[in-house]
Amino acid sequence: MRYIAIITLEYIQVKSNAFEKFLTGKSKIVIQNGQLDIKTLKKLRLTVDQLEIRLRNQGITSIQDVKTATIEPNGQLGYELKNDAKP
């Protein structure tokens, strides 16, 4: 019985974007054009230091080098560097 419920939920999630966002959430922008979004960081209960640690783990030394950074629903950091900061 449990497997039927899981399969049904996964099927609905694949077919409906709104349902997928409801179940898994959506990414939150924390850096836009090198500027921190403090409101979003507070909502995510993430400090600037914690964000900087995540950036350094990705090899990024300066927030100003980041065009856009997001925290994904799974907690991972997604980012895009500015053109002049790309290797």
PDB file of N, CA, C and O in Angstrom, chain B, residues numbered from 101:
ATOM      1  N   MET B 101       0.826  -1.196   0.000  1.00  0.00           N
ATOM      2  CA  MET B 101       0.000   0.000   0.000  1.00  0.00           C
ATOM      3  C   MET B 101       0.868   1.257   0.000  1.00  0.00           C
ATOM      4  O   MET B 101       0.564   2.224  -0.699  1.00  0.00           O
ATOM      5  N   ARG B 102       1.949   1.245   0.785  1.00  0.00           N
ATOM      6  CA  ARG B 102       2.822   2.401   0.870  1.00  0.00           C
ATOM      7  C   ARG B 102       3.479   2.684  -0.480  1.00  0.00           C
ATOM      8  O   ARG B 102       3.652   3.842  -0.859  1.00  0.00           O
ATOM      9  N   TYR B 103       3.843   1.623  -1.207  1.00  0.00           N
ATOM     10  CA  TYR B 103       4.504   1.793  -2.499  1.00  0.00           C
ATOM     11  C   TYR B 103       3.594   2.454  -3.524  1.00  0.00           C
ATOM     12  O   TYR B 103       4.051   3.229  -4.364  1.00  0.00           O
ATOM     13  N   ILE B 104       2.325   2.148  -3.452  1.00  0.00           N
ATOM     14  CA  ILE B 104       1.358   2.764  -4.370  1.00  0.00           C
ATOM     15  C   ILE B 104       1.291   4.265  -4.108  1.00  0.00           C
ATOM     16  O   ILE B 104       1.241   5.061  -5.045  1.00  0.00           O
ATOM     17  N   ALA B 105       1.290   4.649  -2.834  1.00  0.00           N
ATOM     18  CA  ALA B 105       1.246   6.073  -2.488  1.00  0.00           C
ATOM     19  C   ALA B 105       2.507   6.785  -2.970  1.00  0.00           C
ATOM     20  O   ALA B 105       2.429   7.893  -3.500  1.00  0.00           O
ATOM     21  N   ILE B 106       3.665   6.157  -2.788  1.00  0.00           N
ATOM     22  CA  ILE B 106       4.918   6.768  -3.227  1.00  0.00           C
ATOM     23  C   ILE B 106       4.944   6.929  -4.735  1.00  0.00           C
ATOM     24  O   ILE B 106       5.329   7.984  -5.239  1.00  0.00           O
ATOM     25  N   ILE B 107       4.542   5.902  -5.458  1.00  0.00           N
ATOM     26  CA  ILE B 107       4.525   5.965  -6.921  1.00  0.00           C
ATOM     27  C   ILE B 107       3.543   7.027  -7.393  1.00  0.00           C
ATOM     28  O   ILE B 107       3.833   7.768  -8.332  1.00  0.00           O
ATOM     29  N   THR B 108       2.392   7.106  -6.753  1.00  0.00           N
ATOM     30  CA  THR B 108       1.392   8.111  -7.127  1.00  0.00           C
ATOM     31  C   THR B 108       1.937   9.521  -6.904  1.00  0.00           C
ATOM     32  O   THR B 108       1.788  10.385  -7.769  1.00  0.00           O
ATOM     33  N   LEU B 109       2.563   9.760  -5.758  1.00  0.00           N
ATOM     34  CA  LEU B 109       3.132  11.084  -5.483  1.00  0.00           C
ATOM     35  C   LEU B 109       4.233  11.437  -6.481  1.00  0.00           C
ATOM     36  O   LEU B 109       4.295  12.571  -6.955  1.00  0.00           O
ATOM     37  N   GLU B 110       5.092  10.488  -6.801  1.00  0.00           N
ATOM     38  CA  GLU B 110       6.162  10.753  -7.766  1.00  0.00           C
ATOM     39  C   GLU B 110       5.587  11.051  -9.148  1.00  0.00           C
ATOM     40  O   GLU B 110       6.095  11.925  -9.851  1.00  0.00           O
ATOM     41  N   TYR B 111       4.540  10.341  -9.546  1.00  0.00           N
ATOM     42  CA  TYR B 111       3.912  10.581 -10.849  1.00  0.00           C
ATOM     43  C   TYR B 111       3.318  11.988 -10.904  1.00  0.00           C
ATOM     44  O   TYR B 111       3.507  12.711 -11.882  1.00  0.00           O
ATOM     45  N   ILE B 112       2.601  12.370  -9.850  1.00  0.00           N
ATOM     46  CA  ILE B 112       1.994  13.705  -9.811  1.00  0.00           C
ATOM     47  C   ILE B 112       3.084  14.775  -9.816  1.00  0.00           C
ATOM     48  O   ILE B 112       2.933  15.815 -10.457  1.00  0.00           O
ATOM     49  N   GLN B 113       4.175  14.522  -9.105  1.00  0.00           N
ATOM     50  CA  GLN B 113       5.278  15.476  -9.046  1.00  0.00           C
ATOM     51  C   GLN B 113       5.892  15.686 -10.423  1.00  0.00           C
ATOM     52  O   GLN B 113       6.230  16.815 -10.778  1.00  0.00           O
ATOM     53  N   VAL B 114       6.040  14.634 -11.195  1.00  0.00           N
ATOM     54  CA  VAL B 114       6.604  14.738 -12.541  1.00  0.00           C
ATOM     55  C   VAL B 114       5.651  15.489 -13.472  1.00  0.00           C
ATOM     56  O   VAL B 114       6.101  16.252 -14.327  1.00  0.00           O
ATOM     57  N   LYS B 115       4.369  15.288 -13.319  1.00  0.00           N
ATOM     58  CA  LYS B 115       3.389  15.891 -14.218  1.00  0.00           C
ATOM     59  C   LYS B 115       2.998  17.315 -13.847  1.00  0.00           C
ATOM     60  O   LYS B 115       2.508  18.053 -14.702  1.00  0.00           O
ATOM     61  N   SER B 116       3.199  17.721 -12.605  1.00  0.00           N
ATOM     62  CA  SER B 116       2.734  19.035 -12.166  1.00  0.00           C
ATOM     63  C   SER B 116       3.881  19.835 -11.559  1.00  0.00           C
ATOM     64  O   SER B 116       4.440  19.450 -10.533  1.00  0.00           O
ATOM     65  N   ASN B 117       4.226  20.946 -12.197  1.00  0.00           N
ATOM     66  CA  ASN B 117       5.282  21.814 -11.676  1.00  0.00           C
ATOM     67  C   ASN B 117       4.907  22.417 -10.325  1.00  0.00           C
ATOM     68  O   ASN B 117       5.752  22.522  -9.436  1.00  0.00           O
ATOM     69  N   ALA B 118       3.653  22.811 -10.170  1.00  0.00           N
ATOM     70  CA  ALA B 118       3.218  23.413  -8.909  1.00  0.00           C
ATOM     71  C   ALA B 118       3.318  22.402  -7.768  1.00  0.00           C
ATOM     72  O   ALA B 118       3.742  22.746  -6.665  1.00  0.00           O
ATOM     73  N   PHE B 119       2.935  21.176  -8.032  1.00  0.00           N
ATOM     74  CA  PHE B 119       3.013  20.145  -6.999  1.00  0.00           C
ATOM     75  C   PHE B 119       4.473  19.840  -6.662  1.00  0.00           C
ATOM     76  O   PHE B 119       4.808  19.603  -5.501  1.00  0.00           O
ATOM     77  N   GLU B 120       5.338  19.847  -7.674  1.00  0.00           N
ATOM     78  CA  GLU B 120       6.759  19.613  -7.449  1.00  0.00           C
ATOM     79  C   GLU B 120       7.341  20.707  -6.556  1.00  0.00           C
ATOM     80  O   GLU B 120       8.097  20.412  -5.630  1.00  0.00           O
ATOM     81  N   LYS B 121       6.995  21.966  -6.825  1.00  0.00           N
ATOM     82  CA  LYS B 121       7.472  23.071  -5.989  1.00  0.00           C
ATOM     83  C   LYS B 121       6.952  22.936  -4.566  1.00  0.00           C
ATOM     84  O   LYS B 121       7.657  23.258  -3.609  1.00  0.00           O
ATOM     85  N   PHE B 122       5.716  22.458  -4.427  1.00  0.00           N
ATOM     86  CA  PHE B 122       5.134  22.271  -3.101  1.00  0.00           C
ATOM     87  C   PHE B 122       5.899  21.209  -2.317  1.00  0.00           C
ATOM     88  O   PHE B 122       6.178  21.392  -1.132  1.00  0.00           O
ATOM     89  N   LEU B 123       6.236  20.105  -2.972  1.00  0.00           N
ATOM     90  CA  LEU B 123       6.926  19.015  -2.292  1.00  0.00           C
ATOM     91  C   LEU B 123       8.407  19.298  -2.045  1.00  0.00           C
ATOM     92  O   LEU B 123       8.911  19.072  -0.946  1.00  0.00           O
ATOM     93  N   THR B 124       9.092  19.788  -3.059  1.00  0.00           N
ATOM     94  CA  THR B 124      10.544  19.928  -2.956  1.00  0.00           C
ATOM     95  C   THR B 124      11.004  21.357  -2.701  1.00  0.00           C
ATOM     96  O   THR B 124      12.147  21.565  -2.295  1.00  0.00           O
ATOM     97  N   GLY B 125      10.156  22.333  -2.926  1.00  0.00           N
ATOM     98  CA  GLY B 125      10.538  23.724  -2.749  1.00  0.00           C
ATOM     99  C   GLY B 125      11.209  24.263  -3.996  1.00  0.00           C
ATOM    100  O   GLY B 125      11.306  23.564  -5.005  1.00  0.00           O
ATOM    101  N   LYS B 126      11.671  25.497  -3.934  1.00  0.00           N
ATOM    102  CA  LYS B 126      12.376  26.086  -5.062  1.00  0.00           C
ATOM    103  C   LYS B 126      13.620  26.785  -4.553  1.00  0.00           C
ATOM    104  O   LYS B 126      13.744  27.072  -3.362  1.00  0.00           O
ATOM    105  N   SER B 127      14.533  27.055  -5.461  1.00  0.00           N
ATOM    106  CA  SER B 127      15.790  27.674  -5.062  1.00  0.00           C
ATOM    107  C   SER B 127      15.562  29.132  -4.653  1.00  0.00           C
ATOM    108  O   SER B 127      14.660  29.802  -5.155  1.00  0.00           O
ATOM    109  N   LYS B 128      16.401  29.600  -3.735  1.00  0.00           N
ATOM    110  CA  LYS B 128      16.315  30.972  -3.227  1.00  0.00           C
ATOM    111  C   LYS B 128      17.584  31.709  -3.608  1.00  0.00           C
ATOM    112  O   LYS B 128      18.689  31.212  -3.390  1.00  0.00           O
ATOM    113  N   ILE B 129      17.424  32.903  -4.182  1.00  0.00           N
ATOM    114  CA  ILE B 129      18.568  33.718  -4.586  1.00  0.00           C
ATOM    115  C   ILE B 129      19.139  34.410  -3.351  1.00  0.00           C
ATOM    116  O   ILE B 129      18.427  35.121  -2.642  1.00  0.00           O
ATOM    117  N   VAL B 130      20.439  34.193  -3.101  1.00  0.00           N
ATOM    118  CA  VAL B 130      21.095  34.819  -1.948  1.00  0.00           C
ATOM    119  C   VAL B 130      22.123  35.870  -2.363  1.00  0.00           C
ATOM    120  O   VAL B 130      22.490  36.730  -1.562  1.00  0.00           O
ATOM    121  N   ILE B 131      22.590  35.804  -3.617  1.00  0.00           N
ATOM    122  CA  ILE B 131      23.485  36.836  -4.148  1.00  0.00           C
ATOM    123  C   ILE B 131      23.004  37.201  -5.542  1.00  0.00           C
ATOM    124  O   ILE B 131      22.760  36.327  -6.374  1.00  0.00           O
ATOM    125  N   GLN B 132      22.868  38.498  -5.790  1.00  0.00           N
ATOM    126  CA  GLN B 132      22.465  38.996  -7.106  1.00  0.00           C
ATOM    127  C   GLN B 132      23.426  40.108  -7.497  1.00  0.00           C
ATOM    128  O   GLN B 132      23.511  41.121  -6.802  1.00  0.00           O
ATOM    129  N   ASN B 133      24.147  39.938  -8.592  1.00  0.00           N
ATOM    130  CA  ASN B 133      25.128  40.928  -9.069  1.00  0.00           C
ATOM    131  C   ASN B 133      26.128  41.338  -7.992  1.00  0.00           C
ATOM    132  O   ASN B 133      26.427  42.521  -7.826  1.00  0.00           O
ATOM    133  N   GLY B 134      26.637  40.355  -7.269  1.00  0.00           N
ATOM    134  CA  GLY B 134      27.663  40.623  -6.265  1.00  0.00           C
ATOM    135  C   GLY B 134      27.146  41.209  -4.964  1.00  0.00           C
ATOM    136  O   GLY B 134      27.942  41.559  -4.093  1.00  0.00           O
ATOM    137  N   GLN B 135      25.831  41.325  -4.807  1.00  0.00           N
ATOM    138  CA  GLN B 135      25.233  41.906  -3.610  1.00  0.00           C
ATOM    139  C   GLN B 135      24.466  40.835  -2.845  1.00  0.00           C
ATOM    140  O   GLN B 135      23.693  40.076  -3.430  1.00  0.00           O
ATOM    141  N   LEU B 136      24.685  40.778  -1.542  1.00  0.00           N
ATOM    142  CA  LEU B 136      23.976  39.821  -0.695  1.00  0.00           C
ATOM    143  C   LEU B 136      22.520  40.205  -0.528  1.00  0.00           C
ATOM    144  O   LEU B 136      22.187  41.387  -0.453  1.00  0.00           O
ATOM    145  N   ASP B 137      21.652  39.205  -0.469  1.00  0.00           N
ATOM    146  CA  ASP B 137      20.246  39.413  -0.130  1.00  0.00           C
ATOM    147  C   ASP B 137      20.069  38.984   1.329  1.00  0.00           C
ATOM    148  O   ASP B 137      19.799  37.820   1.624  1.00  0.00           O
ATOM    149  N   ILE B 138      20.226  39.940   2.217  1.00  0.00           N
ATOM    150  CA  ILE B 138      20.216  39.663   3.650  1.00  0.00           C
ATOM    151  C   ILE B 138      18.863  39.115   4.103  1.00  0.00           C
ATOM    152  O   ILE B 138      18.811  38.237   4.964  1.00  0.00           O
ATOM    153  N   LYS B 139      17.762  39.627   3.529  1.00  0.00           N
ATOM    154  CA  LYS B 139      16.423  39.150   3.904  1.00  0.00           C
ATOM    155  C   LYS B 139      16.290  37.649   3.652  1.00  0.00           C
ATOM    156  O   LYS B 139      15.795  36.907   4.501  1.00  0.00           O
ATOM    157  N   THR B 140      16.735  37.216   2.481  1.00  0.00           N
ATOM    158  CA  THR B 140      16.640  35.798   2.138  1.00  0.00           C
ATOM    159  C   THR B 140      17.552  34.965   3.032  1.00  0.00           C
ATOM    160  O   THR B 140      17.180  33.870   3.455  1.00  0.00           O
ATOM    161  N   LEU B 141      18.738  35.477   3.319  1.00  0.00           N
ATOM    162  CA  LEU B 141      19.637  34.759   4.220  1.00  0.00           C
ATOM    163  C   LEU B 141      18.993  34.563   5.590  1.00  0.00           C
ATOM    164  O   LEU B 141      19.101  33.488   6.182  1.00  0.00           O
ATOM    165  N   LYS B 142      18.320  35.603   6.095  1.00  0.00           N
ATOM    166  CA  LYS B 142      17.649  35.493   7.390  1.00  0.00           C
ATOM    167  C   LYS B 142      16.526  34.470   7.342  1.00  0.00           C
ATOM    168  O   LYS B 142      16.352  33.687   8.276  1.00  0.00           O
ATOM    169  N   LYS B 143      15.760  34.477   6.247  1.00  0.00           N
ATOM    170  CA  LYS B 143      14.676  33.494   6.108  1.00  0.00           C
ATOM    171  C   LYS B 143      15.220  32.075   6.087  1.00  0.00           C
ATOM    172  O   LYS B 143      14.598  31.157   6.623  1.00  0.00           O
ATOM    173  N   LEU B 144      16.377  31.896   5.472  1.00  0.00           N
ATOM    174  CA  LEU B 144      16.996  30.574   5.389  1.00  0.00           C
ATOM    175  C   LEU B 144      17.791  30.222   6.646  1.00  0.00           C
ATOM    176  O   LEU B 144      18.311  29.113   6.777  1.00  0.00           O
ATOM    177  N   ARG B 145      17.878  31.199   7.580  1.00  0.00           N
ATOM    178  CA  ARG B 145      18.671  31.038   8.808  1.00  0.00           C
ATOM    179  C   ARG B 145      20.113  30.667   8.471  1.00  0.00           C
ATOM    180  O   ARG B 145      20.692  29.730   9.021  1.00  0.00           O
ATOM    181  N   LEU B 146      20.657  31.441   7.550  1.00  0.00           N
ATOM    182  CA  LEU B 146      22.019  31.246   7.080  1.00  0.00           C
ATOM    183  C   LEU B 146      22.788  32.541   7.323  1.00  0.00           C
ATOM    184  O   LEU B 146      22.335  33.614   6.926  1.00  0.00           O
ATOM    185  N   THR B 147      23.929  32.450   7.963  1.00  0.00           N
ATOM    186  CA  THR B 147      24.721  33.648   8.219  1.00  0.00           C
ATOM    187  C   THR B 147      25.613  33.943   7.015  1.00  0.00           C
ATOM    188  O   THR B 147      25.829  33.089   6.155  1.00  0.00           O
ATOM    189  N   VAL B 148      26.121  35.163   6.977  1.00  0.00           N
ATOM    190  CA  VAL B 148      27.042  35.557   5.907  1.00  0.00           C
ATOM    191  C   VAL B 148      28.296  34.690   5.973  1.00  0.00           C
ATOM    192  O   VAL B 148      28.828  34.287   4.938  1.00  0.00           O
ATOM    193  N   ASP B 149      28.763  34.403   7.173  1.00  0.00           N
ATOM    194  CA  ASP B 149      29.949  33.553   7.329  1.00  0.00           C
ATOM    195  C   ASP B 149      29.708  32.155   6.768  1.00  0.00           C
ATOM    196  O   ASP B 149      30.582  31.595   6.106  1.00  0.00           O
ATOM    197  N   GLN B 150      28.535  31.590   7.027  1.00  0.00           N
ATOM    198  CA  GLN B 150      28.219  30.259   6.497  1.00  0.00           C
ATOM    199  C   GLN B 150      28.173  30.277   4.976  1.00  0.00           C
ATOM    200  O   GLN B 150      28.635  29.342   4.322  1.00  0.00           O
ATOM    201  N   LEU B 151      27.615  31.344   4.417  1.00  0.00           N
ATOM    202  CA  LEU B 151      27.575  31.469   2.963  1.00  0.00           C
ATOM    203  C   LEU B 151      28.977  31.612   2.394  1.00  0.00           C
ATOM    204  O   LEU B 151      29.299  31.008   1.371  1.00  0.00           O
ATOM    205  N   GLU B 152      29.802  32.400   3.047  1.00  0.00           N
ATOM    206  CA  GLU B 152      31.187  32.565   2.585  1.00  0.00           C
ATOM    207  C   GLU B 152      31.952  31.244   2.638  1.00  0.00           C
ATOM    208  O   GLU B 152      32.776  30.972   1.765  1.00  0.00           O
ATOM    209  N   ILE B 153      31.690  30.430   3.646  1.00  0.00           N
ATOM    210  CA  ILE B 153      32.322  29.109   3.729  1.00  0.00           C
ATOM    211  C   ILE B 153      31.918  28.259   2.534  1.00  0.00           C
ATOM    212  O   ILE B 153      32.758  27.594   1.927  1.00  0.00           O
ATOM    213  N   ARG B 154      30.644  28.281   2.199  1.00  0.00           N
ATOM    214  CA  ARG B 154      30.172  27.511   1.039  1.00  0.00           C
ATOM    215  C   ARG B 154      30.816  28.010  -0.246  1.00  0.00           C
ATOM    216  O   ARG B 154      31.184  27.215  -1.111  1.00  0.00           O
ATOM    217  N   LEU B 155      30.952  29.319  -0.369  1.00  0.00           N
ATOM    218  CA  LEU B 155      31.600  29.881  -1.563  1.00  0.00           C
ATOM    219  C   LEU B 155      33.068  29.469  -1.631  1.00  0.00           C
ATOM    220  O   LEU B 155      33.558  29.081  -2.691  1.00  0.00           O
ATOM    221  N   ARG B 156      33.762  29.554  -0.514  1.00  0.00           N
ATOM    222  CA  ARG B 156      35.181  29.158  -0.496  1.00  0.00           C
ATOM    223  C   ARG B 156      35.350  27.685  -0.833  1.00  0.00           C
ATOM    224  O   ARG B 156      36.319  27.308  -1.492  1.00  0.00           O
ATOM    225  N   ASN B 157      34.418  26.848  -0.386  1.00  0.00           N
ATOM    226  CA  ASN B 157      34.466  25.425  -0.730  1.00  0.00           C
ATOM    227  C   ASN B 157      34.353  25.206  -2.236  1.00  0.00           C
ATOM    228  O   ASN B 157      34.807  24.187  -2.756  1.00  0.00           O
ATOM    229  N   GLN B 158      33.748  26.163  -2.930  1.00  0.00           N
ATOM    230  CA  GLN B 158      33.622  26.093  -4.390  1.00  0.00           C
ATOM    231  C   GLN B 158      34.783  26.802  -5.088  1.00  0.00           C
ATOM    232  O   GLN B 158      34.835  26.842  -6.317  1.00  0.00           O
ATOM    233  N   GLY B 159      35.707  27.356  -4.317  1.00  0.00           N
ATOM    234  CA  GLY B 159      36.856  28.046  -4.890  1.00  0.00           C
ATOM    235  C   GLY B 159      36.620  29.511  -5.183  1.00  0.00           C
ATOM    236  O   GLY B 159      37.393  30.121  -5.922  1.00  0.00           O
ATOM    237  N   ILE B 160      35.576  30.088  -4.627  1.00  0.00           N
ATOM    238  CA  ILE B 160      35.243  31.503  -4.846  1.00  0.00           C
ATOM    239  C   ILE B 160      35.704  32.291  -3.631  1.00  0.00           C
ATOM    240  O   ILE B 160      35.295  32.009  -2.504  1.00  0.00           O
ATOM    241  N   THR B 161      36.551  33.275  -3.864  1.00  0.00           N
ATOM    242  CA  THR B 161      37.118  34.032  -2.752  1.00  0.00           C
ATOM    243  C   THR B 161      36.388  35.336  -2.461  1.00  0.00           C
ATOM    244  O   THR B 161      36.513  35.873  -1.360  1.00  0.00           O
ATOM    245  N   SER B 162      35.630  35.857  -3.420  1.00  0.00           N
ATOM    246  CA  SER B 162      34.980  37.148  -3.224  1.00  0.00           C
ATOM    247  C   SER B 162      33.510  37.087  -3.654  1.00  0.00           C
ATOM    248  O   SER B 162      33.185  36.572  -4.724  1.00  0.00           O
ATOM    249  N   ILE B 163      32.645  37.613  -2.813  1.00  0.00           N
ATOM    250  CA  ILE B 163      31.212  37.668  -3.134  1.00  0.00           C
ATOM    251  C   ILE B 163      30.983  38.531  -4.371  1.00  0.00           C
ATOM    252  O   ILE B 163      30.061  38.269  -5.144  1.00  0.00           O
ATOM    253  N   GLN B 164      31.812  39.557  -4.567  1.00  0.00           N
ATOM    254  CA  GLN B 164      31.654  40.463  -5.705  1.00  0.00           C
ATOM    255  C   GLN B 164      31.907  39.752  -7.040  1.00  0.00           C
ATOM    256  O   GLN B 164      31.502  40.263  -8.084  1.00  0.00           O
ATOM    257  N   ASP B 165      32.568  38.585  -7.032  1.00  0.00           N
ATOM    258  CA  ASP B 165      32.812  37.825  -8.253  1.00  0.00           C
ATOM    259  C   ASP B 165      31.594  37.027  -8.707  1.00  0.00           C
ATOM    260  O   ASP B 165      31.576  36.488  -9.814  1.00  0.00           O
ATOM    261  N   VAL B 166      30.580  36.952  -7.853  1.00  0.00           N
ATOM    262  CA  VAL B 166      29.410  36.115  -8.125  1.00  0.00           C
ATOM    263  C   VAL B 166      28.311  36.942  -8.780  1.00  0.00           C
ATOM    264  O   VAL B 166      27.883  37.965  -8.244  1.00  0.00           O
ATOM    265  N   LYS B 167      27.860  36.488  -9.944  1.00  0.00           N
ATOM    266  CA  LYS B 167      26.739  37.149 -10.616  1.00  0.00           C
ATOM    267  C   LYS B 167      25.444  36.780  -9.908  1.00  0.00           C
ATOM    268  O   LYS B 167      24.659  37.656  -9.543  1.00  0.00           O
ATOM    269  N   THR B 168      25.218  35.474  -9.712  1.00  0.00           N
ATOM    270  CA  THR B 168      24.034  34.983  -9.026  1.00  0.00           C
ATOM    271  C   THR B 168      24.401  33.743  -8.229  1.00  0.00           C
ATOM    272  O   THR B 168      25.133  32.880  -8.714  1.00  0.00           O
ATOM    273  N   ALA B 169      23.892  33.655  -7.007  1.00  0.00           N
ATOM    274  CA  ALA B 169      24.063  32.455  -6.196  1.00  0.00           C
ATOM    275  C   ALA B 169      22.717  32.099  -5.582  1.00  0.00           C
ATOM    276  O   ALA B 169      21.967  32.964  -5.131  1.00  0.00           O
ATOM    277  N   THR B 170      22.436  30.815  -5.578  1.00  0.00           N
ATOM    278  CA  THR B 170      21.179  30.336  -5.018  1.00  0.00           C
ATOM    279  C   THR B 170      21.437  29.184  -4.061  1.00  0.00           C
ATOM    280  O   THR B 170      22.418  28.450  -4.185  1.00  0.00           O
ATOM    281  N   ILE B 171      20.531  29.046  -3.106  1.00  0.00           N
ATOM    282  CA  ILE B 171      20.512  27.859  -2.261  1.00  0.00           C
ATOM    283  C   ILE B 171      19.396  26.985  -2.814  1.00  0.00           C
ATOM    284  O   ILE B 171      18.230  27.381  -2.838  1.00  0.00           O
ATOM    285  N   GLU B 172      19.766  25.804  -3.252  1.00  0.00           N
ATOM    286  CA  GLU B 172      18.829  24.877  -3.876  1.00  0.00           C
ATOM    287  C   GLU B 172      17.988  24.177  -2.801  1.00  0.00           C
ATOM    288  O   GLU B 172      18.357  24.183  -1.626  1.00  0.00           O
ATOM    289  N   PRO B 173      16.861  23.576  -3.198  1.00  0.00           N
ATOM    290  CA  PRO B 173      16.015  22.892  -2.208  1.00  0.00           C
ATOM    291  C   PRO B 173      16.737  21.796  -1.422  1.00  0.00           C
ATOM    292  O   PRO B 173      16.368  21.493  -0.287  1.00  0.00           O
ATOM    293  N   ASN B 174      17.767  21.203  -2.031  1.00  0.00           N
ATOM    294  CA  ASN B 174      18.508  20.150  -1.327  1.00  0.00           C
ATOM    295  C   ASN B 174      19.615  20.714  -0.445  1.00  0.00           C
ATOM    296  O   ASN B 174      20.363  19.947   0.162  1.00  0.00           O
ATOM    297  N   GLY B 175      19.737  22.049  -0.360  1.00  0.00           N
ATOM    298  CA  GLY B 175      20.721  22.686   0.490  1.00  0.00           C
ATOM    299  C   GLY B 175      22.032  23.018  -0.198  1.00  0.00           C
ATOM    300  O   GLY B 175      22.896  23.662   0.398  1.00  0.00           O
ATOM    301  N   GLN B 176      22.194  22.594  -1.430  1.00  0.00           N
ATOM    302  CA  GLN B 176      23.426  22.860  -2.164  1.00  0.00           C
ATOM    303  C   GLN B 176      23.457  24.304  -2.653  1.00  0.00           C
ATOM    304  O   GLN B 176      22.422  24.949  -2.818  1.00  0.00           O
ATOM    305  N   LEU B 177      24.680  24.791  -2.880  1.00  0.00           N
ATOM    306  CA  LEU B 177      24.883  26.140  -3.395  1.00  0.00           C
ATOM    307  C   LEU B 177      25.025  26.078  -4.911  1.00  0.00           C
ATOM    308  O   LEU B 177      25.860  25.344  -5.438  1.00  0.00           O
ATOM    309  N   GLY B 178      24.207  26.850  -5.596  1.00  0.00           N
ATOM    310  CA  GLY B 178      24.341  27.008  -7.045  1.00  0.00           C
ATOM    311  C   GLY B 178      24.829  28.414  -7.314  1.00  0.00           C
ATOM    312  O   GLY B 178      24.424  29.350  -6.625  1.00  0.00           O
ATOM    313  N   TYR B 179      25.700  28.581  -8.313  1.00  0.00           N
ATOM    314  CA  TYR B 179      26.236  29.913  -8.553  1.00  0.00           C
ATOM    315  C   TYR B 179      26.616  30.098 -10.014  1.00  0.00           C
ATOM    316  O   TYR B 179      26.829  29.137 -10.753  1.00  0.00           O
ATOM    317  N   GLU B 180      26.695  31.367 -10.406  1.00  0.00           N
ATOM    318  CA  GLU B 180      27.205  31.772 -11.717  1.00  0.00           C
ATOM    319  C   GLU B 180      28.146  32.938 -11.471  1.00  0.00           C
ATOM    320  O   GLU B 180      27.785  33.917 -10.819  1.00  0.00           O
ATOM    321  N   LEU B 181      29.354  32.822 -11.997  1.00  0.00           N
ATOM    322  CA  LEU B 181      30.339  33.881 -11.823  1.00  0.00           C
ATOM    323  C   LEU B 181      30.151  34.968 -12.860  1.00  0.00           C
ATOM    324  O   LEU B 181      29.610  34.725 -13.939  1.00  0.00           O
ATOM    325  N   LYS B 182      30.603  36.173 -12.527  1.00  0.00           N
ATOM    326  CA  LYS B 182      30.619  37.263 -13.507  1.00  0.00           C
ATOM    327  C   LYS B 182      31.634  36.933 -14.592  1.00  0.00           C
ATOM    328  O   LYS B 182      32.562  36.157 -14.361  1.00  0.00           O
ATOM    329  N   ASN B 183      31.464  37.518 -15.773  1.00  0.00           N
ATOM    330  CA  ASN B 183      32.350  37.203 -16.892  1.00  0.00           C
ATOM    331  C   ASN B 183      33.814  37.471 -16.589  1.00  0.00           C
ATOM    332  O   ASN B 183      34.675  36.676 -16.966  1.00  0.00           O
ATOM    333  N   ASP B 184      34.114  38.579 -15.914  1.00  0.00           N
ATOM    334  CA  ASP B 184      35.514  38.899 -15.630  1.00  0.00           C
ATOM    335  C   ASP B 184      36.111  38.057 -14.518  1.00  0.00           C
ATOM    336  O   ASP B 184      37.320  38.111 -14.292  1.00  0.00           O
ATOM    337  N   ALA B 185      35.289  37.272 -13.810  1.00  0.00           N
ATOM    338  CA  ALA B 185      35.783  36.433 -12.728  1.00  0.00           C
ATOM    339  C   ALA B 185      35.904  34.959 -13.140  1.00  0.00           C
ATOM    340  O   ALA B 185      36.410  34.134 -12.380  1.00  0.00           O
ATOM    341  N   LYS B 186      35.440  34.645 -14.336  1.00  0.00           N
ATOM    342  CA  LYS B 186      35.512  33.247 -14.789  1.00  0.00           C
ATOM    343  C   LYS B 186      36.953  32.891 -15.120  1.00  0.00           C
ATOM    344  O   LYS B 186      37.701  33.719 -15.640  1.00  0.00           O
ATOM    345  N   PRO B 187      37.342  31.647 -14.816  1.00  0.00           N
ATOM    346  CA  PRO B 187      38.721  31.244 -15.113  1.00  0.00           C
ATOM    347  C   PRO B 187      38.981  31.125 -16.603  1.00  0.00           C
ATOM    348  O   PRO B 187      40.095  30.795 -17.011  1.00  0.00           O
TER     349      PRO B 187
END
